[in-house]
Amino acid sequence: MALLLSANELFLDKGYDAVSLDDIVQHAGGSKASIYKYFGNKEGLFTAICDYRRELFFKDICIPFDFHISELRHYLAHTPINFYQHLIQPENMAFMRLVIEQAQRNPELALYLHTQGPQHIQQCIAVALDKGHQQGKLVCPNPNYSAMMFFGILRNFEWRILMGLAPAEDHQEMMEYIHYCVDLFLKGHQKA
């Protein structure tokens, strides 16, 4: 764990390319042999850091939906609000930019992280929408497409972060915007 945390800190501070395995070992202690044994190489270590951060980032963003204990509108609003609150953390913004940079060089990493992160959350939303459709609570014949559309709610915000711009909206305005979008989304999925 010390290697992961040290490498994470160094990558965020200096960038992936500027950090060597020697730098990581010097910062964390241990040996290069440990890195090779547990992670294979620097790229494997970075992937392990991505997994660790992804797990922390996404663990409470989108939980499985249960119609018996939760209302769909609340569930749908809760997901982008949690996502937004995680995104605005400075370390998460910096790591997101670092991941995008590395994903350009490593298509396998990009696909893996997309599948384990955003696509996984979209699938959770699609399952909730499909359950709502089956129970007659909304009209959603293609829940996967609807879930993709739903995640467009935060697209402008994500782009601002990726480009290194400060988030433009204040917290209250962002909450109002998310609730407005969720209401509009649900209205578009009502029975005619």
N, C-alpha and C positions, 0 to 999 in steps of 0.2 A: 504494500500500500504506500510506503514511503516513496518508492520509485515513481508510482503513478502521480502522487501529489506534487512531488518535486518537479517532475517532467511537465506536468500541467502548468505549474507556476512559471517555469522557464519558458515554455512555449507561448504563454500569454504575454510574458514580459518582453521576450526578444523575437518571437516568431519561430516557426518550425525550422526553417532553413538555417537560422543563426545558432541553433542549439545542437551540440554534438552529444554523443553518448558519454564522452568524457565529462562534459559539463554536467550532465544529469547525475553521473556517479559522484562527481565532486560535491554537488549540491546535496544529494540524498545520502551519500555513503553507499556502501555495498560495492559491487563490482560489475563490470561489463558482462562477465559470465552470467550473473543473475539475470540481466536484461535478455541475453541470448537464450537462457534456459526457459524463462517464463513468457517472453514476448516474441522471440525470434530475431527481432531487429528493431530499429527506431520506428519504422512504419507500424510494426505490430504493437509496440508500446503506445503509439499515438491512437491506434484503433482501440486498444484497451482503455485509454483515457476517454475516448469518445463514448464507449459503452458505459463506463462509470458515470460520466456526466449526463448521458442520455437517460440513464436509469433515474438519477436524481431529478433531472429536469421534468421528465414525463410522468413520474410515479403518481402524482395526484392531479394531473391535468384532466384526464379523461378516464373515469372509472366505469366499469360496466353498468349499464342502465337497468334499473328494476322498476317496472311500472307499478308494482305493488307498494313501493315506498317513496317514489319520487314523481314529480310532475315533469313532463317533457320540456316545457318552456324553461323551467328552472335548470334542468339538466343541460339544455342547449346553451343557456346564458353562462352557466358555471364554467363550461369548457373554455370558451375564448377568454373569459375573464382570468381564469387561472393561467392560460397560455400567456396573455399579456403581462400579468404580474411576474411571471418567470422571465419573460423577455427583457423587461426593463432593468433587470439586475445588471450592473456594469460588467461583471465577470461573464455572465451569459451572453451579453452582446458581443464582447470581445471574442469569446470562444466560438460563437456562431460565425463571425467573420473569418476566423482561423479555419474552421471546418470547411467553409465555402472555398477558401483558397486552396486547401489540400484536396478537396473533392474534384477540383478542376484537373488536377494531375493524376488522380486515382479514381477512375470510373467505378471500380469495384467497391471502394470505400463509399463513394457517393450513393450507389445503389443500396448498399447495406444500411447506411444511416437513414436513407429515405424510407426504406422498408420497415426498419425498427422504430422510427420516430413518427414523422408526419403521416405516413401511410397507415400505420397502426392506429393512430388517433382517428383518422378518417374512417377506418373500418369500424371502430367503436361507435362512431356517430351513425354510420350506415346501418349497423345492427339495430340501434335504437329507433331509427326512422323506419326500418322494415317492420319492427315490432308494432310501432304505432300504426303503420299502414295495415298490417294484418288484423289489428284490433279495431280498425275503423276510426281511429282517432285523427288521422290525417290521410291525405292522398299522396302517396309517394311510390309510384310504380318502379322507379329506378333509384333506390336509396344510395347507390355508389355515386351516381352523378350528383345527386342532391348533396351528399356529404362533401364532395369536391367543391361544389358551389358554396356551401356553408363556410368552408375555410377561406374563401375569398374575403370574408369579413375583415381579417387582419392583414391582408396582402400589402396594402400601402404602408402599414406600420412596419412590417417585416422588411420591406424594401428600404425604408428610411434607416433602419438599423444596419442592414447589410452595406449600405453606402456610407456609413459612418455619420449620418445626420442625427441630431438630437430628436427624440420623439416630440412632435409638435403639439400633441394634445395634452391637456392637463388631465389628471386622474378622473375627476368628475365628468368631464366632457367625454372621455373614453368610455366610461361606464354607460353613459347615456347613449352613446353611439352603438355600443354592443347590444344593449337592450332594444334599441330601435331596429337594428338589423335582424335580431332574433325574431321580433314581432313581425317584421316584414317577411322574413323567411317562412314563418309558420302560416302567415296569411296566404302566401303563395301555394301552400300545401293543404289548404282547406278544401272541403267538399264544395263543389259549385252549387 
